[in-house]
Amino acid sequence: LMEALRGLESRFDYAFCFHDGDNVLQELVPFGQPPADERARLTVVSKMVAASQYCSSGDNTLPAIEKARQKVAEAGPADDRFVFAFSDANFQRYGLTAKSLARAMGAEGGSAPGPATSEVRSVLFL
């Protein structure tokens, strides 16, 4: 995604965050601070790999999606707002249901608290 958005920083503002068993939302790339070059993008990817290797087991998928939706809603003016969630969560092990996931993503009117989260579109990739 960082490569796809390279050179389009004037049109798109984005942030990259992750969650794991230890953290609900850890920021890798803050809004307004895209990686400047290939080395900076590699550093982001390296941090993602390290986080996945050394985190404790557990899952924060639902709170992370809710927090991400709120973060995007508060990020400033925008024509469109999206949260793309990528998860390898073991849904059954952690008791995640389609209904609870839909609620966290705002599909059932259960938007995260905060300004204009209903304007944030959420997509989950498994």
N, CA and C of each residue as an Amber inpcrd file, in Angstrom:
protein
   378
   0.8230000  -1.1920000   0.0000000   0.0000000   0.0000000   0.0000000
   0.8650000   1.2540000   0.0000000   1.9550000   1.2250000   0.7580000
   2.8330000   2.4030000   0.7760000   3.4030000   2.6700000  -0.6080000
   3.7750000   1.6120000  -1.3170000   4.2950000   1.7770000  -2.6780000
   3.2140000   2.3250000  -3.6080000   1.9970000   1.8360000  -3.4530000
   0.8940000   2.2940000  -4.3090000   0.5950000   3.7750000  -4.0920000
   0.7920000   4.2460000  -2.8600000   0.4920000   5.6410000  -2.5380000
   1.6920000   6.5690000  -2.7100000   2.8490000   6.0150000  -3.0260000
   4.0510000   6.8260000  -3.2230000   3.8280000   7.8320000  -4.3450000
   4.1340000   9.0790000  -4.0710000   3.9540000  10.1410000  -5.0580000
   2.5620000  10.7500000  -5.0490000   1.6570000  10.1860000  -4.2780000
   0.2830000  10.6860000  -4.2200000  -0.0210000  11.3380000  -2.8750000
   1.0210000  11.7120000  -2.1410000   0.8560000  12.2500000  -0.7970000
   0.0260000  13.5310000  -0.7640000   0.0040000  14.2710000  -1.8610000
  -0.8010000  15.5060000  -1.8990000  -2.2920000  15.1970000  -2.0430000
  -2.6210000  13.9940000  -2.5050000  -4.0260000  13.6080000  -2.6910000
  -4.5580000  12.7070000  -1.5910000  -3.6720000  11.9440000  -0.9530000
  -4.0970000  10.9680000   0.0470000  -3.2880000  11.1410000   1.3230000
  -3.9870000  11.1710000   2.4390000  -3.3500000  11.1680000   3.7450000
  -3.6890000   9.8340000   4.3890000  -2.6960000   9.1490000   4.9040000
  -2.9540000   7.8310000   5.4750000  -2.0970000   7.6110000   6.7100000
  -2.5220000   6.6430000   7.4870000  -1.7620000   6.1810000   8.6440000
  -1.7660000   4.6670000   8.6120000  -0.7060000   4.0580000   9.1300000
  -0.6330000   2.6090000   9.2700000  -0.4920000   2.3020000  10.7550000
  -1.3410000   1.4270000  11.2350000  -1.3060000   0.9990000  12.6330000
  -1.4230000  -0.5160000  12.6740000  -1.0960000  -1.0800000  13.8180000
  -1.2910000  -2.5130000  13.9890000  -1.8210000  -2.7720000  15.3880000
  -2.2980000  -3.9930000  15.5820000  -2.7150000  -4.4380000  16.9070000
  -2.1760000  -5.8410000  17.1130000  -2.0800000  -6.2180000  18.3650000
  -1.6380000  -7.5620000  18.6930000  -2.1790000  -7.9290000  20.0660000
  -1.6650000  -8.9650000  20.6540000  -2.1400000  -9.3890000  21.9670000
  -1.7730000  -8.4210000  23.0760000  -0.7950000  -7.5490000  22.8230000
  -0.3370000  -6.5880000  23.8240000  -0.9310000  -5.1960000  23.6550000
  -1.2390000  -4.8150000  22.4380000  -1.6220000  -3.4370000  22.1180000
  -2.9030000  -3.3770000  21.3080000  -3.7520000  -2.4130000  21.6410000
  -4.9650000  -2.2160000  20.8530000  -4.6240000  -1.5060000  19.5500000
  -3.8080000  -0.4850000  19.6110000  -3.4540000   0.2410000  18.3860000
  -2.0780000   0.8680000  18.5490000  -1.1340000   0.4120000  17.7590000
   0.2120000   0.9620000  17.7290000   0.4240000   1.6110000  16.3720000
   0.8650000   2.8320000  16.3720000   1.0370000   3.5740000  15.1330000
   2.3960000   3.2890000  14.5100000   2.4000000   2.9400000  13.2370000
   3.6230000   2.7510000  12.4680000   3.9120000   3.9590000  11.5870000
   2.8720000   4.4760000  10.9490000   2.9870000   5.6570000  10.0950000
   1.8720000   6.6090000  10.4950000   2.2070000   7.7390000  11.1070000
   1.1660000   8.6970000  11.5090000   0.5970000   9.4500000  10.3020000
  -0.6300000   9.9290000  10.4490000  -1.2120000  10.7790000   9.4090000
  -0.2550000  11.9390000   9.1220000  -0.1160000  12.2780000   7.8480000
   0.7050000  13.4180000   7.4460000   2.1960000  13.1660000   7.4660000
   2.6150000  11.9370000   7.7360000   4.0390000  11.6260000   7.7940000
   4.3490000  10.3390000   7.0370000   4.0440000  10.3080000   5.7350000
   4.3200000   9.0890000   4.9730000   5.8260000   8.8400000   4.8990000
   6.2370000   7.5810000   4.7760000   7.6630000   7.2870000   4.6410000
   8.2330000   8.0140000   3.4220000   9.3570000   8.6750000   3.6210000
   9.9160000   9.5460000   2.5860000  10.5600000   8.8030000   1.4280000
  11.0790000   7.6120000   1.6880000  11.7980000   6.8980000   0.6430000
  11.7110000   5.3890000   0.8760000  12.3780000   4.6510000   0.0080000
  12.3190000   3.1900000   0.0800000  12.8650000   2.6700000   1.4140000
  13.9190000   3.2800000   1.9100000  14.4930000   2.8550000   3.1890000
  13.4930000   3.0390000   4.3360000  12.7800000   4.1620000   4.3440000
  11.7800000   4.4230000   5.3880000  10.6230000   3.4350000   5.2810000
  10.2180000   3.0890000   4.0530000   9.1510000   2.1060000   3.8770000
   9.6090000   0.7250000   4.3620000  10.8610000   0.3770000   4.1080000
  11.4030000  -0.8890000   4.5860000  11.4260000  -0.9230000   6.1180000
  11.7310000   0.2050000   6.7300000  11.7250000   0.2850000   8.1990000
  10.3320000  -0.0010000   8.7400000   9.2970000   0.5290000   8.0980000
   7.9160000   0.2750000   8.5200000   7.5990000  -1.2100000   8.4100000
   7.9500000  -1.8130000   7.2840000   7.6920000  -3.2440000   7.0800000
   8.4660000  -4.0720000   8.1090000   9.6920000  -3.7030000   8.3970000
  10.4970000  -4.4140000   9.3990000   9.8540000  -4.3510000  10.7760000
   9.3060000  -3.2000000  11.1240000   8.6100000  -3.0630000  12.4050000
   7.3620000  -3.9410000  12.4530000   6.6690000  -4.0580000  11.3220000
   5.4880000  -4.9180000  11.2600000   5.8800000  -6.3780000  11.4930000
   6.9390000  -6.8080000  10.8530000   7.3980000  -8.1930000  10.9950000
   7.8270000  -8.4560000  12.4330000   8.6110000  -7.5450000  13.0040000
   9.0780000  -7.7130000  14.3810000   7.9030000  -7.7840000  15.3520000
   6.9060000  -6.9380000  15.1510000   5.7330000  -6.9410000  16.0300000
   5.0140000  -8.2750000  15.9670000   4.8970000  -8.8410000  14.7820000
   4.1890000 -10.1170000  14.6550000   4.9930000 -11.2740000  15.2450000
   6.3040000 -11.1580000  15.2710000   7.1390000 -12.2320000  15.8010000
   7.2200000 -12.2280000  17.3180000   7.1830000 -11.0490000  17.9270000
   7.4960000 -10.9540000  19.3520000   6.3310000 -10.5360000  20.2430000
   5.1370000 -10.4220000  19.6960000   3.9950000 -10.0280000  20.5230000
   3.4560000 -11.2310000  21.3030000   2.7590000 -10.9300000  22.3710000
   2.0990000 -11.9800000  23.1460000   0.8690000 -12.4650000  22.3910000
   0.4240000 -13.6700000  22.7070000  -0.8060000 -14.1410000  22.0840000
  -1.9780000 -13.3690000  22.6760000  -3.0420000 -13.3450000  21.9490000
  -4.2240000 -12.5880000  22.3450000  -4.7380000 -11.8530000  21.1340000
  -5.8620000 -11.2230000  21.2940000  -6.4390000 -10.5460000  20.1320000
  -7.1190000  -9.2630000  20.5400000  -6.8910000  -8.2490000  19.7640000
  -7.5310000  -6.9430000  19.9480000  -8.1850000  -6.4740000  18.6520000
  -8.6310000  -7.4090000  17.8240000  -9.1880000  -7.0490000  16.5160000
 -10.3380000  -6.0560000  16.6360000 -11.3390000  -6.3570000  17.4390000
 -12.5170000  -5.4850000  17.5170000 -12.1820000  -4.1190000  18.1060000
 -11.4900000  -4.0330000  19.2480000 -11.1540000  -2.7050000  19.7600000
 -10.2370000  -1.9320000  18.8150000  -9.3630000  -2.6380000  18.0920000
  -8.4690000  -1.9520000  17.1540000  -9.2560000  -1.3420000  15.9980000
 -10.2300000  -2.0710000  15.4760000 -11.0560000  -1.5300000  14.3860000
 -11.8400000  -0.3200000  14.8770000 -12.4250000  -0.4310000  16.0660000
 -13.1880000   0.6930000  16.6200000 -12.2970000   1.9150000  16.8320000
 -11.1100000   1.6980000  17.3820000 -10.1980000   2.8140000  17.6290000
  -9.7010000   3.4190000  16.3110000  -9.4510000   2.5690000  15.3240000
  -9.0100000   3.0590000  14.0130000 -10.0970000   3.8990000  13.3530000
 -11.3410000   3.4570000  13.4610000 -12.4500000   4.2390000  12.8910000
 -12.5310000   5.6080000  13.5500000 -12.3620000   5.6500000  14.8560000
 -12.4030000   6.9250000  15.5670000 -11.2170000   7.8010000  15.1530000
 -10.0310000   7.2090000  15.0280000  -8.8380000   7.9490000  14.6340000
  -9.0130000   8.5610000  13.2390000  -9.5740000   7.7920000  12.3180000
  -9.8000000   8.2880000  10.9600000 -10.8500000   9.4000000  10.9630000
 -11.8980000   9.2280000  11.7510000 -12.9570000  10.2500000  11.8180000
 -12.4220000  11.5730000  12.3420000 -11.4250000  11.5280000  13.2170000
 -10.8740000  12.7350000  13.8330000  -9.6700000  13.2940000  13.0880000
  -9.3000000  12.6990000  11.9580000  -8.0590000  13.0510000  11.2650000
  -8.1120000  14.3740000  10.5100000  -9.2590000  14.9700000  10.3860000
  -9.3590000  16.2320000   9.6540000 -10.2490000  16.0820000   8.4430000
 -10.3840000  17.1760000   7.6870000 -11.2920000  17.1590000   6.5330000
 -10.8700000  16.1340000   5.4820000 -11.8720000  15.4900000   4.8870000
 -11.6020000  14.4960000   3.8500000 -12.8470000  14.2830000   3.0060000
 -12.6360000  13.9250000   1.7470000 -13.7530000  13.5700000   0.8750000
 -14.2710000  12.1770000   1.2320000 -13.3710000  11.2610000   1.5130000
 -13.7140000   9.8860000   1.8680000 -12.8250000   9.4430000   3.0160000
 -13.3300000   8.5130000   3.8070000 -12.5740000   7.9760000   4.9390000
 -12.7230000   6.4610000   4.9370000 -11.5970000   5.7740000   5.0490000
 -11.6010000   4.3140000   5.0160000 -10.7330000   3.7510000   6.1280000
 -11.1350000   2.6000000   6.6430000 -10.2990000   1.7790000   7.5070000
 -10.2050000   0.4240000   6.8240000  -8.9800000  -0.0010000   6.5420000
  -8.7370000  -1.3240000   5.9910000  -8.1110000  -2.1520000   7.1040000
  -8.7900000  -3.1930000   7.5170000  -8.2980000  -4.0520000   8.5950000
  -7.8550000  -5.3840000   8.0030000  -6.6370000  -5.7840000   8.3180000
  -6.0990000  -7.0680000   7.8930000  -5.9400000  -7.9020000   9.1450000
  -6.5060000  -9.0990000   9.1620000  -6.4820000  -9.8910000  10.3800000
  -6.1890000 -11.3560000  10.0960000  -5.3870000 -11.9310000  10.9780000
  -5.1840000 -13.3710000  10.9500000  -5.7600000 -13.9870000  12.2180000
  -6.6840000 -13.2780000  12.8270000  -7.2670000 -13.7040000  14.1080000
  -7.9550000 -15.0590000  13.9720000  -7.8180000 -15.8310000  15.0100000
  -8.5360000 -17.0860000  15.1240000  -9.8990000 -16.7260000  15.7320000
 -10.8670000 -16.4470000  14.8780000 -12.1590000 -15.9250000  15.3290000
 -12.8000000 -16.8180000  16.3810000 -12.7670000 -18.1190000  16.1680000
 -13.4100000 -19.0330000  17.1110000 -12.7010000 -19.0080000  18.4680000
 -11.3870000 -19.0340000  18.4600000 -10.6190000 -19.0540000  19.7170000
 -10.8850000 -17.8160000  20.5710000 -11.0030000 -16.6720000  19.9270000
 -11.1780000 -15.4240000  20.6680000 -12.6350000 -14.9740000  20.7540000
 -13.5560000 -15.8170000  20.2990000 -14.9780000 -15.5210000  20.4210000
 -15.4610000 -14.3890000  19.5390000 -14.7940000 -14.1830000  18.4160000
 -15.2220000 -13.1350000  17.4840000 -16.3150000 -13.6810000  16.5800000
 -17.4290000 -12.9890000  16.5270000 -18.5440000 -13.4120000  15.6860000
 -18.7310000 -12.4210000  14.5510000 -19.4550000 -12.8500000  13.5440000
 -19.7500000 -11.9550000  12.4250000 -20.5130000 -10.7300000  12.9210000
 -21.4030000 -10.9330000  13.8820000 -22.2000000  -9.8250000  14.4140000
 -21.3220000  -8.8180000  15.1640000 -20.4080000  -9.3020000  16.0090000
 -19.5470000  -8.3820000  16.7440000 -18.5830000  -7.6660000  15.8010000
 -18.1390000  -8.3480000  14.7750000 -17.2630000  -7.7330000  13.7810000
 -18.0120000  -6.6610000  12.9950000 -19.2300000  -6.9660000  12.5770000
 -20.0450000  -5.9870000  11.8490000 -20.3070000  -4.7510000  12.7090000
 -20.5460000  -4.9650000  13.9960000 -20.7890000  -3.8420000  14.9050000
 -19.5360000  -2.9670000  15.0200000 -18.3670000  -3.5830000  15.1770000
 -17.1160000  -2.8380000  15.2900000 -16.8220000  -2.0480000  14.0210000
 -17.2200000  -2.6200000  12.8820000 -16.9590000  -1.9620000  11.6050000
 -18.0320000  -0.9360000  11.2500000 -19.0580000  -0.8310000  12.0900000
 -20.0970000   0.1670000  11.8540000 -21.1880000  -0.2810000  10.9160000
 -21.2190000  -1.5620000  10.5660000 -22.2180000  -2.0610000   9.6200000
 -23.5900000  -2.2350000  10.2500000 -23.6410000  -2.2900000  11.5790000
 -24.9260000  -2.4890000  12.2650000 -25.2840000  -1.3030000  13.1450000
 -24.8120000  -0.1490000  12.7580000 -25.1340000   1.0420000  13.5320000
 -24.3810000   1.1370000  14.8350000 -23.4630000   0.2300000  15.0650000
 -22.6870000   0.2430000  16.2980000 -21.3650000   0.9370000  16.1220000
 -21.3760000   2.1270000  15.5870000 -20.1370000   2.8540000  15.3400000
 -19.3990000   3.1380000  16.6320000 -18.0990000   3.2510000  16.4900000
 -17.2730000   3.6400000  17.6240000 -17.6850000   5.0450000  18.0560000
 -17.5900000   5.3340000  19.3420000 -17.9720000   6.6600000  19.7980000
 -17.0530000   7.7170000  19.2170000 -17.5850000   8.8870000  18.9790000
 -16.7620000   9.9760000  18.4730000 -17.4020000  10.6410000  17.2760000
 -16.7770000  11.7200000  16.8120000 -17.3500000  12.5060000  15.7270000
 -17.3140000  11.7870000  14.3910000 -18.4420000  11.7100000  13.7610000
 -18.5720000  11.2850000  12.3670000 -18.0160000   9.9060000  12.0480000
 -18.0020000   8.9730000  13.0020000 -17.5170000   7.6390000  12.6610000
 -18.4440000   6.9470000  11.6790000 -19.6810000   7.4060000  11.5790000
 -20.6010000   6.8200000  10.6140000 -20.1680000   7.1200000   9.1810000
 -19.2850000   8.1040000   8.9970000 -18.7820000   8.4490000   7.6630000
 -17.5520000   7.6320000   7.2790000 -17.0810000   6.7860000   8.1700000
 -15.8890000   5.9800000   7.9140000 -16.3070000   4.6210000   7.3910000
 -15.8260000   4.2550000   6.2220000 -16.1120000   2.9510000   5.6490000
 -15.0240000   1.9710000   6.0840000 -15.4200000   0.7850000   6.4790000
 -14.4850000  -0.2170000   6.9720000 -14.5020000  -1.4490000   6.0780000
 -13.3180000  -2.0080000   5.8300000 -13.1730000  -3.2070000   5.0220000
 -12.2410000  -4.1480000   5.7650000 -12.6010000  -5.4330000   5.8600000
 -11.7680000  -6.4210000   6.5380000 -11.2070000  -7.3970000   5.5230000
  -9.9000000  -7.6480000   5.6260000  -9.2300000  -8.6430000   4.7950000
  -8.7380000  -9.7480000   5.7200000  -9.1020000 -10.9780000   5.4200000
  -8.6710000 -12.1190000   6.2480000  -7.5980000 -12.8930000   5.5340000
